[in-house]
């Protein structure tokens, strides 16, 4: 991600990256790359951010960019869509995004930079915001259907349990 920001800067675009969350052992490496690429003023490490402050971060961002190797990680995509922000997400997690994210190879700084450049220069933000909101609606419907099916199964079990008789 930092290398993608460097590529964007080379092309005349300046983006700011915000890393939020506790250090799980990779921060020193990312800080080193940030210094090597001269991006200290563009890369911000916030550490742990209290839940009450997360909305402000989402509201202030242009997009949520999460080129992760692990997942699915549900909260950041859901939060991006909830706050009407485009999501740039790892290609191998396409099923989770279900067409509501710009997908990238997390190993390709060039590809990430190209996607971010596109978001900076076009009306793609609105398109991806609408797709994210549609995905949220789809997930809500799926959840409602799952809750309804669970209730039906519990009721059916109750009827069957009555047939067992008292002990």
C-alpha positions as a Markdown table, in Angstrom:
| # | Residue | x | y | z |
|---|---|---|---|---|
| 1 | Unk | 0.0 | 0.0 | 0.0 |
| 2 | Unk | 2.8 | 2.4 | 0.8 |
| 3 | Unk | 4.6 | 1.5 | -2.4 |
| 4 | Unk | 1.3 | 2.2 | -4.3 |
| 5 | Unk | 1.2 | 5.7 | -2.6 |
| 6 | Unk | 4.8 | 6.2 | -3.9 |
| 7 | Unk | 3.7 | 5.3 | -7.4 |
| 8 | Unk | 0.8 | 7.7 | -7.2 |
| 9 | Unk | 3.1 | 10.5 | -6.0 |
| 10 | Unk | 5.4 | 9.8 | -8.9 |
| 11 | Unk | 2.4 | 10.4 | -11.2 |
| 12 | Unk | 1.5 | 13.7 | -9.5 |
| 13 | Unk | -1.1 | 12.4 | -7.1 |
| 14 | Unk | -0.8 | 12.7 | -3.3 |
| 15 | Unk | -2.8 | 10.4 | -1.1 |
| 16 | Unk | -2.7 | 10.0 | 2.6 |
| 17 | Unk | -2.7 | 6.5 | 4.1 |
| 18 | Unk | -4.1 | 6.0 | 7.6 |
| 19 | Unk | -3.2 | 2.8 | 9.4 |
| 20 | Unk | -5.5 | 2.2 | 12.4 |
| 21 | Unk | -5.3 | -0.7 | 14.8 |
| 22 | Unk | -2.8 | -2.3 | 17.1 |
| 23 | Unk | 0.7 | -3.3 | 16.0 |
| 24 | Unk | 0.8 | -7.1 | 15.4 |
| 25 | Unk | 4.5 | -7.0 | 14.5 |
| 26 | Unk | 4.5 | -5.3 | 11.1 |
| 27 | Unk | 4.5 | -1.6 | 11.9 |
| 28 | Unk | 8.3 | -1.2 | 12.1 |
| 29 | Unk | 8.7 | -2.6 | 8.6 |
| 30 | Unk | 6.0 | -0.4 | 7.2 |
| 31 | Unk | 7.5 | 2.6 | 8.9 |
| 32 | Unk | 10.9 | 1.7 | 7.4 |
| 33 | Unk | 9.5 | 1.5 | 3.9 |
| 34 | Unk | 7.6 | 4.8 | 4.5 |
| 35 | Unk | 10.9 | 6.5 | 5.4 |
| 36 | Unk | 12.8 | 4.9 | 2.4 |
| 37 | Unk | 10.1 | 6.2 | 0.0 |
| 38 | Unk | 10.0 | 9.7 | 1.7 |
| 39 | Unk | 6.3 | 9.4 | 2.5 |
| 40 | Unk | 6.5 | 10.3 | 6.2 |
| 41 | Unk | 4.0 | 13.2 | 5.7 |
| 42 | Unk | 1.5 | 11.0 | 3.8 |
| 43 | Unk | 1.5 | 7.9 | 6.0 |
| 44 | Unk | -0.1 | 8.1 | 9.4 |
| 45 | Unk | 0.0 | 5.4 | 12.1 |
| 46 | Unk | -2.8 | 5.9 | 14.6 |
| 47 | Unk | -2.5 | 2.7 | 16.6 |
| 48 | Unk | -5.6 | 1.6 | 18.5 |
| 49 | Unk | -8.6 | 3.8 | 17.7 |
| 50 | Unk | -11.6 | 3.8 | 20.1 |
| 51 | Unk | -14.8 | 2.6 | 18.6 |
| 52 | Unk | -16.4 | 6.0 | 19.2 |
| 53 | Unk | -13.8 | 7.6 | 16.9 |
| 54 | Unk | -14.0 | 5.2 | 14.0 |
| 55 | Unk | -16.9 | 6.9 | 12.3 |
| 56 | Unk | -14.9 | 10.1 | 12.0 |
| 57 | Unk | -12.1 | 8.2 | 10.2 |
| 58 | Unk | -14.5 | 6.6 | 7.8 |
| 59 | Unk | -16.3 | 9.9 | 7.1 |
| 60 | Unk | -13.0 | 11.6 | 6.4 |
| 61 | Unk | -11.6 | 9.0 | 4.0 |
| 62 | Unk | -12.1 | 8.9 | 0.3 |
| 63 | Unk | -12.0 | 5.1 | 0.2 |
| 64 | Unk | -11.3 | 2.1 | 2.4 |
| 65 | Unk | -8.3 | 0.2 | 1.0 |
| 66 | Unk | -7.7 | -3.2 | 2.4 |
| 67 | Unk | -5.3 | -5.3 | 0.4 |
| 68 | Unk | -5.2 | -8.1 | 2.9 |
| 69 | Unk | -3.8 | -11.6 | 2.7 |
| 70 | Unk | -6.2 | -12.9 | 5.4 |
| 71 | Unk | -9.9 | -13.0 | 5.7 |
| 72 | Unk | -12.6 | -12.7 | 5.3 |
| 73 | Unk | -12.4 | -9.8 | 7.7 |
| 74 | Unk | -16.0 | -8.6 | 7.9 |
| 75 | Unk | -16.0 | -5.3 | 9.8 |
| 76 | Unk | -13.9 | -2.9 | 7.6 |
| 77 | Unk | -15.9 | -3.8 | 4.4 |
| 78 | Unk | -19.2 | -3.4 | 6.2 |
| 79 | Unk | -18.1 | -0.2 | 7.8 |
| 80 | Unk | -16.9 | 1.2 | 4.5 |
| 81 | Unk | -20.3 | 0.4 | 2.9 |
| 82 | Unk | -22.2 | 1.8 | 5.9 |
| 83 | Unk | -20.3 | 5.1 | 5.6 |
| 84 | Unk | -20.8 | 5.2 | 1.8 |
| 85 | Unk | -17.2 | 4.7 | 1.0 |
| 86 | Unk | -15.8 | 2.7 | -1.9 |
| 87 | Unk | -13.9 | -0.5 | -0.9 |
| 88 | Unk | -10.7 | -1.6 | -2.5 |
| 89 | Unk | -10.3 | -5.2 | -1.4 |
| 90 | Unk | -8.1 | -8.3 | -2.1 |
| 91 | Unk | -9.2 | -10.2 | -5.2 |
| 92 | Unk | -9.2 | -13.6 | -3.3 |
| 93 | Unk | -12.0 | -12.2 | -1.1 |
| 94 | Unk | -14.2 | -11.5 | -4.1 |
| 95 | Unk | -17.0 | -13.7 | -2.8 |
| 96 | Unk | -17.4 | -11.7 | 0.4 |
| 97 | Unk | -17.5 | -8.4 | -1.5 |
| 98 | Unk | -20.0 | -9.8 | -4.0 |
| 99 | Unk | -19.4 | -7.2 | -6.7 |
| 100 | Unk | -19.3 | -4.3 | -4.3 |
| 101 | Unk | -15.5 | -3.7 | -4.2 |
| 102 | Unk | -12.7 | -2.8 | -6.5 |
| 103 | Unk | -10.6 | -6.0 | -6.4 |
| 104 | Unk | -6.8 | -5.9 | -6.5 |
| 105 | Unk | -3.8 | -8.3 | -6.1 |
| 106 | Unk | -2.5 | -7.4 | -2.6 |
| 107 | Unk | 1.1 | -8.1 | -3.9 |
| 108 | Unk | 0.8 | -5.5 | -6.8 |
| 109 | Unk | 1.6 | -2.0 | -5.9 |
| 110 | Unk | 1.1 | -1.0 | -9.5 |
| 111 | Unk | -2.4 | -2.5 | -9.6 |
| 112 | Unk | -3.4 | -0.8 | -6.3 |
| 113 | Unk | -2.0 | 2.5 | -7.6 |
| 114 | Unk | -4.0 | 2.2 | -10.8 |
| 115 | Unk | -7.2 | 1.5 | -8.9 |
| 116 | Unk | -6.6 | 4.4 | -6.5 |
| 117 | Unk | -5.8 | 6.7 | -9.4 |
| 118 | Unk | -9.0 | 5.8 | -11.1 |
| 119 | Unk | -10.9 | 6.6 | -7.9 |
| 120 | Unk | -9.2 | 10.0 | -7.7 |
| 121 | Unk | -10.0 | 11.0 | -11.3 |
| 122 | Unk | -13.5 | 9.8 | -12.0 |
| 123 | Unk | -17.1 | 9.5 | -10.8 |
| 124 | Unk | -16.3 | 5.9 | -9.7 |
| 125 | Unk | -16.8 | 6.9 | -6.1 |
| 126 | Unk | -20.6 | 7.2 | -6.6 |
| 127 | Unk | -20.8 | 3.9 | -8.5 |
| 128 | Unk | -18.9 | 2.0 | -5.9 |
| 129 | Unk | -20.8 | 3.7 | -3.0 |
| 130 | Unk | -24.1 | 2.6 | -4.6 |
| 131 | Unk | -22.8 | -1.0 | -5.1 |
| 132 | Unk | -21.7 | -1.1 | -1.4 |
| 133 | Unk | -25.1 | 0.0 | -0.2 |
| 134 | Unk | -26.7 | -2.6 | -2.4 |
| 135 | Unk | -24.4 | -5.2 | -0.8 |
| 136 | Unk | -25.4 | -4.1 | 2.7 |
| 137 | Unk | -29.1 | -4.5 | 1.7 |
| 138 | Unk | -28.4 | -7.9 | 0.3 |
| 139 | Unk | -26.6 | -8.9 | 3.5 |
| 140 | Unk | -29.5 | -7.6 | 5.6 |
| 141 | Unk | -32.0 | -9.7 | 3.6 |
| 142 | Unk | -29.8 | -12.8 | 3.9 |
| 143 | Unk | -29.6 | -12.2 | 7.7 |
| 144 | Unk | -33.4 | -11.8 | 7.9 |
| 145 | Unk | -33.9 | -15.0 | 5.9 |
| 146 | Unk | -31.5 | -16.9 | 8.1 |
| 147 | Unk | -33.2 | -15.7 | 11.3 |
| 148 | Unk | -36.6 | -16.7 | 9.9 |
| 149 | Unk | -35.3 | -20.1 | 9.0 |
| 150 | Unk | -33.7 | -20.6 | 12.4 |
| 151 | Unk | -37.0 | -19.7 | 14.1 |
| 152 | Unk | -38.8 | -22.2 | 11.9 |
| 153 | Unk | -36.4 | -24.9 | 12.7 |
| 154 | Unk | -36.6 | -24.2 | 16.4 |
| 155 | Unk | -40.4 | -24.4 | 16.2 |
| 156 | Unk | -40.2 | -27.7 | 14.3 |
| 157 | Unk | -37.8 | -29.0 | 16.9 |
| 158 | Unk | -40.3 | -28.0 | 19.7 |
| 159 | Unk | -43.1 | -29.9 | 18.0 |
| 160 | Unk | -40.9 | -33.0 | 17.6 |
| 161 | Unk | -39.7 | -32.7 | 21.2 |
| 162 | Unk | -43.3 | -32.8 | 22.4 |
| 163 | Unk | -43.5 | -36.3 | 20.8 |
| 164 | Unk | -40.8 | -37.6 | 23.0 |
| 165 | Unk | -43.1 | -37.4 | 26.0 |
| 166 | Unk | -42.2 | -36.4 | 29.6 |
| 167 | Unk | -39.5 | -38.2 | 31.4 |
